């Protein structure tokens, strides 16, 4: 095989990897073990304060007065009745450490009463499935049609889980109707959103209730389809949208990798891998994503459920190389899941289930069980336990 024509591409790809790897300065790794709302966390963290926060402060143990005072300041000064923003978390990360901010952010999400209610239901369903409860036929109300929207490069990189194969296999096993909307593998958010809208229309005509489940970049595409391309009355059969690790407002990684001079190396790597150009990546740039999000008005009748992983540094550094160096690049902005800043994954008027210690986790071996547990929790909520989608400031945060 003649490699000469590919030498420029190989050099470009190598240059990109070297550039990105150079950003991955070594991080402190302090062993820590604790629990947050029943979720055990055993890993390493980036600072003594984060270790103390996880092991003692969150458990109600006050042992170091100076640190207790700092953490009291964190809790007393930042307890909003809405999800924290990227800017707020960036500031907290610089003041306290990224892992401290991540743990506090996870706690603030779980403190919200209606989040906590759904979180408890999800945990219960997951435990049943892990203990063999899948044998009951998944116990998902069969009146609902499940529609999956895949993530970026779901055909080229099926091992990422973006093709939703794991939860689809479980639904197949028990004969529960579901559909996958086929998208452009590396298409822009805008182009794929049109495909989502076109794919949903025939499924909406008979009025049968459905639940849309999206992963990663597919979340931005579903948001645009439901909140801009389809008429609100068209979407009436859509009862819920499960936004799993959704890149709703893009990622700074897209800006980094499509800016000069890195863009030429990125495109060379993409073409070497057979992914084509940079349309998909450019559509995830922060500015473009924020402008797109500002034009979206989701229908009020759709229950939006966000599902996010909130890792600390050790849980990322112990994963594969690709997640490690992307996570480190994003640390300057605060808590991230290895690909996206966590606040940018959350539709703020929705409910949120958070998994402490997990990364952008469609590729986890148990993703199928977790997505199915979430479906079970959501269908139970829809069948008599749902509350209005909008979270009002007056609801407050639980102490």
N, C-alpha and C positions, 0 to 999 in steps of 0.2 A: 504494500500500500504506500503510495507516494504522499508523504506528510508535508512536502514543501508548501503546497497551497494553504495548508492549515497553520503554518507557523505563526503568521500574524495573529490569527485568532487565539492560538494557544498562549502566545505571549501576552495578549490583551487579557485573557482570562486569568493568567498567573499574576499579572500586575494588579488586577482588581482584588484577587484574594489576598495578596500581600498588603495592599492598602487597607483592606478591611481588617485583616488580622492585626495590623499594627495598632489599631484602635483598642485592642483587647488587653490593656494593661492588667496585671494581676490584681485581684481584689482580695481584701482580708477574708479569711474563712474561719470564723469562730463557731465551734459546735454549739448548737442550741436545740432545745426540745421544749415544746409547750403545747398549748391547745387554745383554739379560738372557736367559740360556739360549737364545741364538740368535735371540731376537726383537728386531729393531731398533726403537729408540725415538728418533724425531726430532721434537721438539716444543718447547714452552716449559714451564718449571717455576716453582714459587712461591718459591724461595729459592736463594741461592748454595750452601747446603749440599746441597740436592737436586740441583743441577747437578753439583756435585763428586761426589756419590754415584753418579750415573748415568754420568758421563764417565770417572771415574778410579777410585774406590774399588771399584766392582763389577768393574772390569777388572784389579784387582790392583795398581793404581798408587798408591803412598803418597807424596803430594807436600806436604801441609799437615799438619804434626804435630798441631796442635790439633784440626782436623776429623777426622783419622784417629783420634785418641783418643776423640772423641765417638761416631764411628761404630763403633769397636771396642766401646764400651760398649753401643751398641744391639744389636750382634750377640751379644755375650757374655752380655748380661742378658736377652735375649728370644729363645731358640731352643727353643721348646716342641715336643714331638712331637704337637701337636694344632694345629688352626687357632687363630689369635689371636682373641680376643673383641672385640666392639665397644668395651667399656670399656678394654681394653688398647690398642687402636688410637687411641682418643680421647686417651688419655694420651700416647702416642708422638707423635701429631700436634701436640699442644701443646708438646711438648718439642723436636721436631726439624723440624716442618712437615708438612702433610698429604701433599705429594708424596713426601717422604722416607719417610713411613710407608707410603704406597701401594706404592712400589717395594720396600721391605723386606718388606711383606706378600706381594707377588707372588713374591719370591724364596723366602720361607719356604714357600709352597705348593709351589713347584717343587722345593725341596730335599728334600721327602719322597720317598723312593725309589720307592714304588709310584705316586705321582702322576707322577713324572718318567718312569716307564716308559710310562704311558698317554699322557702329553704327547708323548713322542717318536713314538709310534705315530700319534697324531692329526696331528702336524706332517708326518709322512711321507705319510699319506693325503691331507692337504690339498694338499701339493705335487704329488702325482700328479694330483689333480683339477684343480688350476690349470693344469697342463701338458697338459691334454687327456685325462687318465685317465678322465674320465666316460664316454668312449666304450666302455669295457670292460663296460658294463652295471652300473656302480656297484660291482660286486664285493661286494655285501651278501648274506650267506647267506640264501637264499630260504625257509629253514625258519621264519624269524622273521616274524611278523606285526607291523607297525609301527602303533602307535596314538598319534595326536597329540591333545594337550589344549591348546587355545588359551589365550591370555592375555586380559587385561581389555580390554573394548571392542573385541574383535576384529572385530565386524561394523561398528561405527560408525567405527572408525579403522583400516581395513585396511592403510593405508600404514605403520603401525608394525611390521608383520611378525608381529603377535600371532596372526594367523590361520594361521600356519605354511604359507602358500601357496608360498613358495620351495622348501623341502625337499620338500613334497608334489608339486610340479611335476616335480622331478627323479625322484622315485620313480615317478610316472606315466609319465614318458618311457621308462622301462625296464621297465615292467610289474611293479613290485614292489608287493605287496599292502599297503595301508595304509588306515587309518580315521581320521576326525576325529570326536571326541565333541563334539556340539553342547552349548553351555552358555548360560546367561543372559548376555547381553552385559554387563550391569552388576549381576549378582547378587552376593550375599555369597559369601564363601569357603565357608561352611557349606552354603548351598543348592547351589552348583555342585559341591561335593564329593559330594553325594548323586547328582547327575547323572553324575559321573565313575564312581562305583560302579555305578550302573544301566547305564551304557554299557559298562562292562568285563564285567559278568556274562555276557552272551550270548557274548562273545568268549572267555571262559575255559572254557566248558563242554566244548569238544572237546579240551582239553588241549594244543593246539598252542602252542608257545612264542611269547611276544610281548615286545616292547620298548615301553615307554611313553615318549613324548617330550613334555615340557611346557615352556611358556614363561611367564616372569614370574609373574603372579598364579596362573596355572594350576599352578605348582609347589606352592603351599600347598594347592590343592584335590586334587592327586594324593596328596600326603603324607597328608591326612586320609582319603582314600578307601582307600589301601593300608594305612595304619597304624591305622585306627580303625573304619571302616565295613564293610570286607570282612573275613571271617574269614581267618586266615593260610593255611588249607588251600585256600580259594577262590583265593588269589593264586598258587598253586603254578606255573601256567604263566608268570607274569611273571618273566622272567629278568633284566631290567634296567630301570632308570628313569633317563632322561637329564633331569636337572633344569637347564634352561637359564635362567640369570638369574632363578632362582626367588625370589619374595618370601616365603620360608618363615616369617620372623618379622616380617612387616609392614614398615612404613616410618614414620619420624617425620613425613614429609610428610602422611600420613593424619591424624595427630594435629593437626598445624598447621592443616590445611584444614577439619577438622570441629570445631574448638574455637570457642567464642564469642569475639569477634564475627565471625570470618572465615567461620564455617559458613554464614551467610545469603548471603554473596556467592558462596561455592562452589556452594551449591545453585542459586542463580540462574543461574550460569554453566552448570551441568550441564543445567538445564532449557532454557536458551537453545540449547544445542548439541543438544538432543533425546536426552540420555543418561538422563533420568529422575532419580531421587533419589540419595541418598548411601549406599545399602546396601553397594555394593561397596567404596567408599572406607572407610567405617566399619569394615568387616570386616578391613581392613589396618592398623588402629591397633596400636601396638606392644603394649600390654597385652593386648588381646584375642588378638593373634597369638601371643604368648608363652604364654598360658594354653592355647591350642589346641595349640601345638607340644608342650607338656609332657604332653599326653594321648596323643600319637601314638607307637606302637611299630611301626616298620617291620619286615616279615618278614625274617628273617635270610638267606633264600635269594635276595633281590632285590639285585643289584649296583646300587648307587646311584652315579651319576656326575654330579658338579656341573660346570657349565660357566659360568665367570664372566669378565667383562671387568674389568680393573683399570686404569682410566685415571689419568693425571696431569692436572693442571689444564689444560694447553694443549690436550690432545686433546679435552677437553670444550668449552672456550671457543671452539674452532674449529668447533663443530657448530651445530645450529639453536638458536634463541632459547629454546625450551621447555626443552631439556636444560640450557642454560647457567644459567637462573635456578633450576631445581630443584637442580642440582649445588651451586650456591653456598649455597643454604639448608641443605644437608646437611653442608657442610664443617665446621661446628662439632662434628659427631660423628666426623669422620675420613673415611677413604677411602670413596667411594661411586661408583656408576656413573651418577649422574644421577637415579635414582629410588629406589634401595635401598642401604642400607649393605652393603658387600660381605660381611662375615661373616654377615649375616642371610640371605644367599642360599645358604649352604653347609650341607648336611646333614653334620654332623661325622663320622659313621661311614662316609661315602662317599669316593670318590676324586675328585680335582678337577683339571680342565684350566683353566688361566688364560691369558687373552689380554691381554698388557700393552698399554696405550694405547687399549683399546676401552671404549666406554660400554655402557649397557643396549642391546645391539646387535641386537635382532631386526630392526630396520629397515635394517641395513647392506645394500648391494647384493649382497654376497657371502655373506649369511647362509645361503642354501641350500647353497652348497658347504661351508661350515664345519659346518653341522649334519649333512650327509651324510658328511663326513670323520669326524666324531665317531661316527656310526653304524657306519662301517666299522671304526674302531678298537675299538669296544665289541664288535662281533660277533666280531672276531678274538680278543679277550680271552675271550669266552664259550666259544669253540671251542678250549679246551685250554690257555689261558694265564691263566685267572682265579685269583685268590687270595681268601682269605676277606675278606668285606666290612669287618669291624671293623679299624680301625687301632689297634694297641696302643702304649702309651707306650714300651714297650721297643724299638720299631722305630727310634726316634730320628730325628734330622735329619741329612742329609748335610752335611759341612763345606763 
